């Protein structure tokens, strides 16, 4: 028998889809009772890419998207990446937030659902053309009611497929340009880490405007030829029913979602119907308390694998392994085809067990932020990206995170720039100074709080209402302290952790 040539390693998103059996189920929409095969998915992506091109979208354009979880989002993301660059946005943003991101990305068009999305529509105004993405009863996705058009030239592996923003503690959010190569390599790392096969069924509960949902749940599954199940939104009430109906073998989520599922379990009760086929449960995007890991394993009868990811690495950097490999509570495991070193403030590599800044290197890691030489000047030690997180490696090469050098707030996996909240509060005419920070929260990990001084009369209730008008719900301070003076260091500088220590109530 003549040996068959090995399939080339995919290095674009369309190449990632090309390897699966055309008749295998790619996507299930439980809310619509729709199943799409890989052949149908490939055809839809190609057709929608052609329709976008026919609507005037060109290579290099940024395609803004504010769509709810579902097939239209997945097809639109893959199609936009095929013909241009996808720029997904949180549908929960307020008008000013949409305006900022549309302007910052120079969005050529904005993809919206047929109804709702009023804040996004107002932000687009007469400046950014809106294209309506819809799905009919058969599961066919259209743009402005159309599909198809002249064929689109395939992208190059270094073309930017996806633009996401990452929040810093100072300055504006930074644009992270993720190439087709970055994304396909990261997706294949996810698939390899968990030995995903075409028999696996992933239940997607993370938002698809976030790198966790896009890469781990979606692209990781598609890279393996497995089945992706996409409910319209996460609900702890329907989660196990859907898992049972589709035969879910794994899901990935932030600790908040895991805890919401645990909250509905009686101690000592048998594992819920729907958990029988779970091979593993993945946790990422925020620290998983060891007790929650133990409780999950006891309640749902599957190994819990904590991972470590960030936008600049196209998501996954490290993960605990599947059994019989050792999974360590409190650790995010060894690097997953990503180099990890611990370095001091001068960039020197520190010995095993010593704490320092976590630095990473690999083909899934970006080589720089877009149009931001100032940030890039401090973001790397040689070619090693500085994560801004603190941690240490043990003798096995397992990584443990011990803190953050950056001041970002991590609310349920959503990274929030405190500077952004400061600026909103400072826009209120009564506010003189404002310092935002994270405070511990049982469910979200951290919640947003702020301290302000006043130039004129105002109440905390008024300031909270002002923030409600300006910020998406997850970014809003839930507590605002009014004070005469804001704590400073001995040299007169304001440091958020000093302010947080002064105003965070004792546990």
PELINRA-V894195 format. One record per backbone hydrogen bond with DSSP energy under -1.0 kcal/mol. NH is the residue of the N-H (numbers start at 1). CO is the residue of the C=O. E is the energy in kcal/mol with one decimal. If there is no record, write none. Layout:
NH/CO/E  NH/CO/E
This chain:
16/12/-1.8  17/13/-1.3  18/14/-1.1  24/21/-1.6  26/36/-3.1  27/36/-1.7  28/228/-2.5  29/34/-3.0  32/29/-1.4  33/29/-1.2  34/29/-1.5  36/27/-2.7  38/24/-2.1  39/22/-2.4  41/37/-2.5  42/38/-2.7  43/39/-2.0  44/40/-2.5  45/41/-2.7  46/42/-2.3  47/43/-2.3  48/44/-2.8  49/45/-2.4  50/46/-1.9  51/47/-2.0  52/48/-2.5  53/49/-2.3  54/50/-2.5  55/51/-1.3  56/53/-1.6  57/52/-2.3  61/58/-2.5  63/85/-3.3  64/109/-2.2  65/87/-1.6  66/111/-2.3  74/70/-1.6  75/71/-2.8  76/72/-2.4  77/73/-2.5  78/74/-2.4  79/75/-2.6  80/76/-2.9  81/77/-2.2  82/78/-1.3  83/79/-1.9  84/80/-2.8  85/61/-1.4  86/161/-2.6  87/63/-2.5  89/65/-3.2  93/90/-2.1  98/94/-2.5  99/95/-2.5  100/96/-2.2  101/97/-2.3  102/98/-2.8  103/99/-2.4  104/100/-3.0  105/101/-1.9  107/102/-2.2  108/62/-2.7  109/62/-1.1  110/129/-2.2  111/64/-3.2  112/131/-2.2  121/117/-2.2  122/118/-2.6  123/119/-2.1  124/120/-2.3  125/121/-2.1  127/124/-1.9  128/124/-1.9  131/110/-2.5  133/112/-2.7  134/142/-2.0  136/140/-2.0  139/136/-1.9  142/134/-2.6  143/146/-2.5  144/132/-3.4  146/143/-1.7  148/47/-1.3  159/156/-1.5  161/178/-1.8  162/178/-2.1  163/86/-2.7  164/176/-1.8  166/174/-2.4  174/166/-2.7  176/164/-3.6  178/162/-3.0  180/159/-1.8  181/157/-2.2  183/179/-2.3  184/180/-2.7  185/181/-2.4  186/182/-2.1  187/183/-2.7  188/184/-2.3  189/185/-2.2  190/186/-2.2  191/187/-2.4  192/188/-2.5  193/189/-2.6  194/190/-1.6  195/192/-1.1  196/191/-2.5  200/197/-2.0  202/227/-2.9  203/250/-1.9  204/229/-3.0  210/207/-1.1  214/210/-2.4  215/211/-2.5  216/212/-1.0  217/212/-1.4  218/213/-1.7  219/214/-2.4  220/215/-2.5  222/218/-2.6  223/219/-2.5  226/221/-1.8  227/200/-2.6  228/26/-3.1  229/202/-3.2  230/28/-2.7  239/235/-1.5  242/238/-2.4  243/239/-2.5  244/240/-2.4  245/241/-2.4  246/242/-2.3  247/243/-1.2  248/243/-2.0  249/201/-2.8  250/201/-1.5  253/282/-1.8  258/254/-1.7  259/255/-2.6  260/256/-1.9  261/257/-2.0  262/258/-2.3  263/259/-2.1  264/261/-1.1  265/262/-2.1  269/266/-2.3  275/272/-2.2  278/275/-1.2  279/249/-3.5  280/249/-1.3  281/303/-2.5  282/251/-2.8  283/305/-2.1  284/253/-1.7  293/289/-1.9  294/290/-2.4  295/291/-2.6  296/292/-2.6  297/293/-2.2  298/294/-2.3  299/295/-2.4  300/296/-2.9  301/297/-1.6  305/281/-3.2  307/283/-3.2  308/318/-2.6  310/315/-1.9  313/310/-1.4  314/311/-2.3  315/310/-2.4  317/308/-3.2  318/308/-1.6  319/334/-2.0  320/306/-1.9  325/322/-1.9  331/328/-2.1  332/399/-2.5  336/317/-2.4  339/361/-2.9  341/359/-2.5  343/357/-2.4  344/348/-2.2  347/344/-1.9  350/342/-3.6  353/393/-2.5  354/351/-2.0  356/391/-2.0  357/343/-2.8  358/389/-2.8  359/341/-2.9  360/385/-2.2  361/339/-1.8  365/362/-1.6  366/312/-2.7  370/175/-2.2  376/372/-2.4  377/373/-1.8  378/375/-1.1  381/384/-2.7  384/381/-2.5  385/360/-2.6  386/379/-3.2  387/358/-2.3  390/403/-2.7  391/356/-2.5  392/400/-2.0  394/398/-2.2  397/394/-1.9  399/333/-2.1  400/392/-2.5  402/390/-2.8  403/390/-1.3  405/388/-3.2  406/388/-1.5  409/416/-2.4  411/414/-2.5  412/444/-2.9  414/411/-2.0  416/409/-3.0  421/417/-1.2  422/418/-2.5  423/419/-2.3  424/420/-1.5  425/421/-2.3  426/422/-2.7  428/425/-1.6  431/428/-1.7  432/453/-3.0  435/451/-2.5  437/449/-2.6  439/447/-2.6  441/445/-1.5  445/441/-1.6  446/444/-1.5  447/439/-2.6  449/437/-2.5  450/479/-1.9  451/435/-2.5  452/481/-2.8  453/433/-1.9  455/430/-3.5  456/430/-1.2  463/459/-2.1  464/460/-2.6  465/461/-2.1  466/462/-2.1  467/463/-2.3  468/464/-1.9  469/465/-1.2  471/467/-2.5  475/472/-1.5  478/448/-2.9  481/450/-3.1  483/452/-2.6  489/493/-3.0  492/489/-2.0  499/495/-2.2  500/496/-3.3  501/497/-2.2  502/498/-1.7  503/499/-1.7  504/500/-2.4
